[in-house]
């Protein structure tokens, strides 16, 4: 399972645009195209689909780039109106190269149109505008496209897309294991391969246990925070042990009684939902009173 850059596979994008079909994926309607082709000499199944979120992000990003570009072009426009007094004189070809380079560093070259007209000496009149057709073409035919590839030819289109979306969960798991405050993998204080493997195995088991508790907290307590915030709340639950002395007239052992300390309302909901309030710990404190 992997993804390709649409920029490097324009023919596949064009073919997909002509053959998009509505597909149900995780309760959502997506425009998808599926084909089986050879890439890098490999027999792969390709799925092209349109992500509306990605499309809107790309449009917003392009608009911001155009705004920055227009700010620089306006400054250059004012500068070109005045002939140079000292130094090398401007030439039309040099200005054209500079404009092409400036535009290409911000947006696709064919998206911005411009016109340069000579005035007196080496001064120039400069105007520029957005190619509306090109902008609309980018929005409708390029933006939002994702290309997924897999050798699991038997998978349905929905399964391929859901598997790709699920990769973010795995990445989040690695990110959490790098968190120094939640079952961290480092520091490990081991040097041999065997000890490092055992340490990694214990960290993975600890992480799985945390996620099991997190799942129960979401289902039974309606918890909406992160696993780290859940651990912080659970850390605040404290068990108090009361030692009761025997009466003065009798000889006997001290009696230990345990109970949970008072908790904040949200922590109490977690403790009750996870069944912590029903646990009766057995604590044996081995000391007695002698006269």
Secondary structure as GFF3:
##gff-version 3
##sequence-region A 1 291
A	DSSP	beta_strand	2	4	.	.	.	ID=ss1
A	DSSP	three_ten_helix	6	8	.	.	.	ID=ss2
A	DSSP	alpha_helix	10	18	.	.	.	ID=ss3
A	DSSP	beta_strand	21	25	.	.	.	ID=ss4
A	DSSP	beta_strand	28	39	.	.	.	ID=ss5
A	DSSP	beta_strand	42	50	.	.	.	ID=ss6
A	DSSP	alpha_helix	52	80	.	.	.	ID=ss7
A	DSSP	alpha_helix	92	104	.	.	.	ID=ss8
A	DSSP	three_ten_helix	109	111	.	.	.	ID=ss9
A	DSSP	beta_strand	112	118	.	.	.	ID=ss10
A	DSSP	beta_strand	124	130	.	.	.	ID=ss11
A	DSSP	alpha_helix	132	141	.	.	.	ID=ss12
A	DSSP	beta_strand	145	150	.	.	.	ID=ss13
A	DSSP	alpha_helix	157	177	.	.	.	ID=ss14
A	DSSP	alpha_helix	193	221	.	.	.	ID=ss15
A	DSSP	alpha_helix	227	235	.	.	.	ID=ss16
A	DSSP	beta_strand	239	244	.	.	.	ID=ss17
A	DSSP	beta_strand	255	260	.	.	.	ID=ss18
A	DSSP	alpha_helix	265	273	.	.	.	ID=ss19
A	DSSP	three_ten_helix	276	278	.	.	.	ID=ss20
###
